Amino acid sequence: MATEIQGICWHCGRELSAYYYGREESCPGCRKPTRVCRNCRWYAPGRANDCEEPMAERVVEKERANFCSFFEPTSERKDQGADAIADDLRQAAE
């Protein structure tokens, strides 16, 4: 039976199944926590509380596991820095 991919790790980009999104689970690749704001589909840097969900409680540390009831895994990396975006653009231009 194949494992269904739910999303990717916010830190290393490894594909993750639903199993890895428990409160105390971590990425098997980089060992960073997975149930964190930066790994959520609602994470939006620059918005109020860095979150698109207006009812979510404030979470200060976006890279630590939390109990947010709105958490949903994301399959894209939304928090790339300016350097990473510039590198992507350079590669696309080449």
Protein Blocks (a to p, Z undefined) as FASTA:
>chain_A
ZZddfbdcfklopacdfklmcfkbccfklopafbbfklcfkbcghiahhiablkbccdfb
lmbccfbfkbccdfbdfkbcfklmmmmmmmmmZZ
